[in-house]
Amino acid sequence: MSKVAQDAAAFKSVLQRQDYTSWHSQPPPIEKASDEIAPSGSKKKRPKFNIVYSQPADTGTGTNVNTQLVYAVNHLKSTHNPMRLQDLAILTSTPLDTDHVLLEKFKTYDRVVWDPKTDLYSYKHDFDFRNKAALLTEIQRQTHRGGGIPVRALKESWKEAPAAIEELKAEGEVLVTRTTKDGQLKMVFWNPVKPTEESGGMLVEQAAIHQFLDLWHELKAPNNVDLSEQLSSGKSNPFLKYRPVPIGCP
């Protein structure tokens, strides 16, 4: 047998053993039975997960020096007490005691005060008081300068300030303004008129207010012809008992 005939015979034997079934014709693999079988022709629903993608995950204080500085300063501001540098670094998860760049920025911050004797750091608030008497003194000082004090700034200096202001208001020592929405304290002013019967300053009863309003609404404005005569006589109007005198006239 020639070489060509041998190769042809070997090729035919290979073709006889070859599986010509296409993989397209093979049945799909049997999947594991699920708890719920979707009806024919419907799409399988994807499982829902309670994941909110609109809010970034809290990654701590970050690695940016300025971000870490803000964390450290804000924590020192909220404590109202001097702190060690090591404690502040642990509580804020910042390398405040090892990062020289961060430490230098922290020390040169205009609100951070360092005591070299105790090696403690504290925050410099706008006001320095820790009791109701000192609070009233500060309110008086600011009112003499021509204005009130935002209660928010007082609370940052002393967290018990709002409660003390409410007590001072009940005692008639201060006057306050409140927010329209929820009635929270907004501004506080010193009240120079103490609520006494001799000097005044007492709260007006609601009955007296309604009586005054009733008298006011009963008044009728005269016409232009009778206005001058009624102003001079002051008889028809109980609120016009005195004739207005021009400046410079006897």
C-alpha positions in Angstrom: 0.0 0.0 0.0 1.4 3.4 -1.0 1.9 6.2 1.4 -1.1 8.1 0.0 -3.4 5.1 0.5 -2.3 4.8 4.1 -3.0 8.4 4.9 -6.4 8.2 3.3 -7.3 5.1 5.4 -6.2 6.8 8.6 -8.2 9.9 7.8 -11.4 7.8 7.2 -10.9 6.0 10.5 -10.7 9.3 12.3 -13.9 10.5 10.6 -15.8 7.5 11.8 -14.9 8.1 15.4 -15.6 11.9 15.3 -18.8 13.2 17.0 -20.4 15.7 14.6 -23.1 16.8 17.0 -23.0 20.6 17.2 -22.9 22.3 20.6 -25.9 24.3 19.4 -28.0 21.2 19.3 -27.1 20.1 22.8 -29.8 20.6 25.4 -29.1 23.4 27.9 -27.7 22.3 31.3 -30.3 21.6 33.9 -30.2 24.4 36.5 -30.8 23.9 40.2 -34.4 24.2 41.2 -35.1 27.6 42.8 -37.7 28.4 45.4 -39.8 30.3 42.9 -40.0 29.4 39.2 -40.8 32.4 37.0 -43.7 31.8 34.6 -43.0 31.1 30.9 -42.1 34.2 28.9 -41.5 36.5 31.9 -38.1 37.9 32.9 -36.5 36.8 36.1 -36.5 39.7 38.7 -33.3 40.7 40.1 -33.0 40.7 43.9 -33.3 44.1 45.6 -30.7 45.3 48.1 -31.3 48.1 50.5 -28.3 50.1 49.4 -28.4 53.9 49.2 -25.9 55.2 46.6 -26.7 58.9 47.1 -24.8 59.2 50.4 -21.0 58.6 50.4 -19.7 56.2 53.0 -18.0 57.6 56.0 -14.3 57.1 55.5 -13.1 58.8 58.7 -11.0 61.9 58.7 -9.4 61.3 55.4 -5.8 61.9 54.4 -5.9 65.5 53.5 -4.1 67.7 56.0 -6.7 70.5 55.9 -9.5 68.0 56.4 -7.8 66.5 59.4 -7.2 70.1 60.8 -10.9 70.8 60.6 -11.7 67.6 62.5 -9.2 68.4 65.2 -10.3 72.1 65.6 -14.0 71.3 65.7 -13.5 68.6 68.3 -11.5 70.9 70.5 -14.2 73.6 70.0 -16.9 71.2 71.3 -15.1 70.0 74.4 -15.0 73.4 76.3 -12.0 71.9 78.2 -8.2 71.9 77.6 -6.9 68.7 76.1 -3.6 66.9 75.6 -2.4 66.6 72.0 -2.2 62.8 72.2 -5.8 62.5 73.4 -7.0 64.8 70.7 -5.2 62.8 68.1 -6.8 59.5 69.4 -10.3 60.9 69.6 -10.2 62.5 66.1 -8.3 59.6 64.5 -5.8 62.1 63.1 -1.9 61.9 63.1 -1.8 65.2 65.0 1.0 64.0 67.3 3.1 62.5 64.5 2.5 64.6 61.4 4.7 67.8 61.7 2.9 69.6 58.9 -0.5 69.0 60.5 0.8 69.9 64.0 2.2 73.2 62.7 -1.1 74.2 61.1 -2.9 73.3 64.3 -0.6 75.3 66.5 -0.8 78.4 64.2 -4.6 78.3 64.0 -5.9 81.6 65.3 -8.5 80.0 67.7 -6.2 77.3 69.2 -4.5 78.3 72.4 -1.5 76.3 73.8 -0.5 76.5 77.5 3.2 75.8 77.7 3.0 75.2 81.4 0.5 72.4 81.2 1.1 71.4 77.5 -2.7 71.5 77.0 -4.6 72.9 74.1 -7.9 74.8 74.2 -10.2 76.6 71.9 -10.6 80.4 72.1 -14.3 81.2 72.1 -15.8 84.6 71.5 -16.9 84.9 75.2 -15.3 83.6 78.4 -17.9 82.8 81.1 -19.1 79.8 83.0 -22.0 81.0 85.1 -25.2 83.0 84.9 -23.8 86.1 86.6 -20.9 86.4 84.2 -23.3 85.8 81.3 -25.5 88.7 82.4 -22.4 90.9 82.7 -21.5 90.1 79.1 -25.0 90.8 77.9 -25.0 94.1 79.7 -21.6 95.1 78.2 -22.7 94.2 74.7 -26.0 96.1 75.1 -24.2 99.2 76.2 -22.3 99.0 72.9 -25.6 99.2 71.0 -26.6 95.7 70.2 -27.6 92.3 71.4 -25.8 89.0 71.3 -26.7 85.9 69.2 -27.6 83.1 71.5 -25.8 80.7 69.2 -22.5 82.4 69.9 -23.2 82.3 73.7 -24.0 78.6 73.5 -20.7 77.9 71.7 -18.9 79.5 74.6 -21.0 77.9 77.3 -23.4 75.1 76.5 -25.7 75.9 79.5 -26.2 79.5 78.2 -29.7 79.0 76.7 -31.1 77.6 79.9 -29.5 80.5 81.9 -31.0 83.0 79.4 -34.4 81.6 80.0 -34.0 82.0 83.7 -32.8 85.6 83.2 -35.8 86.4 81.0 -38.2 85.0 83.7 -36.5 87.3 86.2 -36.9 90.3 83.9 -33.2 90.8 83.5 -33.0 90.3 79.7 -35.2 90.6 76.6 -35.1 87.9 73.9 -36.1 87.4 70.3 -37.1 84.0 69.0 -37.3 82.2 65.7 -40.7 82.2 64.0 -40.6 78.5 63.0 -39.9 76.8 66.3 -39.6 79.6 68.9 -36.0 78.9 69.6 -33.9 81.7 71.2 -32.3 83.9 68.6 -31.0 87.2 70.2 -30.7 88.4 73.7 -30.6 92.0 75.1 -30.2 93.4 78.5 -33.4 94.9 80.0 -32.5 98.2 81.8 -36.2 98.6 82.9 -36.7 96.3 85.8 -40.2 94.9 86.3 -41.4 96.8 89.3 -44.6 98.6 90.0 -42.8 101.8 90.7 -40.5 102.0 87.7 -42.7 100.0 85.3 -41.6 97.1 83.1 -44.4 94.8 84.3 -46.1 92.6 81.8 -49.4 94.1 80.6 -52.4 91.9 81.2 -54.3 90.7 78.2 -57.6 92.3 79.4 -55.9 95.7 79.5 -54.6 95.2 76.0 -58.0 94.3 74.7 -59.6 97.3 76.5 -57.1 99.7 74.9 -57.7 98.2 71.4 -61.4 98.5 71.8 -61.1 102.2 72.7 -58.7 102.7 69.8 -61.1 101.1 67.2 -64.0 103.2 68.5 -62.3 106.4 67.5 -63.5 108.1 64.3 -61.3 110.3 62.3 -62.9 113.8 61.8 -63.2 115.4 58.4 -60.8 118.1 57.3 -63.1 120.9 58.4 -63.6 119.8 62.0 -60.0 118.4 62.4 -58.5 121.7 63.5 -61.3 122.5 66.0 -61.2 119.1 67.6 -57.5 119.2 67.9 -57.8 122.5 69.7 -60.6 121.5 72.1 -59.5 117.9 72.7 -63.0 117.1 73.9 -64.3 114.6 71.4 -61.1 112.5 71.4 -59.9 111.2 74.8 -56.4 110.6 73.3 -56.1 114.2 72.1 -56.1 116.1 75.4 -53.1 118.2 74.6 -52.8 120.6 71.7 -49.6 120.1 69.8 -47.4 123.2 70.1 -44.9 124.0 67.4 -41.3 124.2 68.4 -40.3 127.8 69.5 -43.8 128.9 70.5 -44.9 129.5 74.1 
